[in-house]
Structures are given as C-alpha cells and as structure tokens.
Amino acid sequence: MQWPRMDWPLMVDPLNLLGVTGVPVVLFIDEYGIIRAVNPDPAQLPALIEKQFPKPDGAVAEVPNLPDRRALETKPASDTLAGWRGRGDACVLWGSPEKLGEAIAAYEKATALAPEDGAAHFRLGVAYCLRHDSPQAHAGDFAQAAAHWNRAIELHPNQYIWRRRIQQYGPRQQKPYAFYDWVNEARAAIQARGEKPIPLAVEPTRSEFAQPQKEFPANTGHNPDAEGLVRRDTEGLIVVEAAALPAQSKPGEPVRVHLSLRPSPEHKAHWNNEVAELAFWIDLPPGWQADQQYLTLPNPPQSASQETRKIEVELKSPPGSKAGEVTLRAFALYYVCEEVNGVCFYRRQDIPVKVHLVD
C-alpha cells in the first residue's frame, strides 16, 4: 500500500470467508455504486455499459446487528461444525496472537465433527501458519499447516485459492509465478523517493520470492562432516522443525522442504555469529535430486542473536519409486552458546527429512 501511496482501508480475508475459488473476481458496478454483475461474460460488457439502471429510491438497507465478538471468542454458538468454525474465525480475525491456540482448538473440533469439510481444514492450516509466524510458535506448526492444506485440496481439488497457499511455499517447478518478487522492487521504489519502507510483519520466505524453474541446477559443494566427527547437539540447544510441501507427492515430482532452527528458550541459547556460518548438507539416495545439496546461511552483523534461521531445499524422487514415507539424512553445523555469558560450542544436529510418496 505504501508503494502506490494507497491511503484507504484494505480488507484482508486470510480465511477465505468469501469462498472465492479463483482470481481475478470482476465486479460490474453502476454509477450508483450497486454491483450489477459478478464475473460477467466479456461479451456482455457492451450491453451492461449501455444499459440505463434505475436510480435507487434512497432507502437505506437495514444493517444487521453485529455479532458479540467477546462471546464468540469465549465459546461457540453451538456444538456444531458452524459453531466451532465460527469461534475459530472470531479468534483469528478479532483476537490477539495469543488467541491462535484457541482458534486451532476450535477448528480441530470442527474437523472432528466434519472430517470432509474442506473449509475447516483450510482455516485450520491458516491458523497453524499464523502461529508459526508469531512469537507463540509451537514445534510442528508449519508441518500441521501443510497437512491440513493438503487435505483441503484433496477434498476440493478445484479450489485454486487454497491450492495457491501450497504453491506459495512449494517447489519452484510447480509454481505458476513468483509470489512476492515484487516486494524488493517496491522497497527500492519507496527508498528512491526518499521514504523508508514500512517493515513487514512477516518477511517472505525464499520460496515466496523464488521464480519458477524447470530443472535443478547442478549440485556443487562437499559434505562438510563426511566422517561425522563433529559432536552432536545432544543438549538440544537448537530446536529443529521440518515440513515438506506438498505434504504428499508422486514419484518423480518435486517437494520443497522447510527447515526452521530456533535457539532453545529452555537453555537460553543463542547463535554465536563471530565464527563460521551455519552449514547444511543432505545425503541423496541413488536417483534423488536436490536444488542445493550443500548450502550456508550468512551470519547477521551482531555478535550474538536468537533469531529463527530457515533453510529451504527442493527434492525430487526418481520416477518409479515405491509409495510410502522416505527418510533422507541431513545435518546442520553451527556455533551456539548457552545463556548470555555461557559456554559456546560447535555442534552438529542430524535432521531426518521425511518425504511421503503416493501412487
């Protein structure tokens, strides 16, 4: 909104309450501000433009009573699919980030009552993803989001708004376009006119910036701990979460694996940025491909930090692979410290990367 200097309210519908199945949505509005057609056939437009619509008589439509938001956030209107879904909606839209746990619980009630309700699964995935991006993040949130989005698409394969959420975080070979590549262009334009870009609440991931691609580049790099000599992080100083999108794939199709590495609050751990960068390696079974088998993450400028570090790698199984869960072996190497003035370590954490193949 800052980029084109938009100063009017912008409505956001993260839960797709409008039930839109695809974009764009074209609304034909007459000179009185009345919507006369939704997604009209282009051949109808000349007749609509020439048509003289009657002027409204000035009567104001009766405005329904607004719902009791506090009541909706406290309990469902009824012990039904609509009741629990409504409570989840209220917690997401009107509650603080602390309400996301209650939203998840409400949507889980809804999916338990109606396992075939795709909208409940989609909204449950949204709530998990919102919590994943918040300070209240729980281990496994992103994987749960992926699983419920995947289930929603299984139930409604023609719901392209839902499908775009998976593609947003999914493999480059299945992207219709880059989702947020315009963000850097917007920031540059804002800075060029002497303004400071407003920080985003959540910075897009590499997958959201990524352009589509047809083939993986040739892998370069080497195994940085081929002999397995680096000590393992048995203390759990760094907590790792992994999720693959899509949650299920056919043999020969790509998946994008998202890894989040967070310093453990229990150990008051933090990254040591005065030494080598975090390194990542994944072993590839015969026939498997990766867009990056080896990669490193640059250290931030401060000497110590506690941010979540994210790694994304795309994998492709060989055609003809057997259906089932395949676990690939990966590991990360990093420098981490205990507490503010605690001992610092160079550690390795082995990371099982699970890919679920289906026929």
Buried (B, 14 or more C-beta within 10 A) or exposed (E): EBBEEEEEEEEEEEBBEEEEBEEEEEEBEBEEEEEEBEEBEEEEEEEBEEEEEEEEEEEEEEEEEEEEEEEBBEEBBEEBBBBBBBBBBBBBBEBEEEBBBBBBBBBBBBBEBBEEBBBBBBBBBBBBBBBBBBEBBBEBBBBBBBBBBBBBBEBBEEBBBBBBBBBBBBBBBBBEEBBBEEBEEBBEBBEEEEEEBEEEEEEBBBBBBBEEBEEBEEEEEEBBEEEEEBEEBEBEBBBBBBBBBBBBBEBEBBBBBBBBBBBBEEBBBBBBBEEBEBBBBBEBEEEBBBBBBBBBBEBEEEEBBEEEBBBBBBBBBEEEBEEEEBEBEBBBBBBBBBEEEBEBBBBBBEBEBEBBBEE
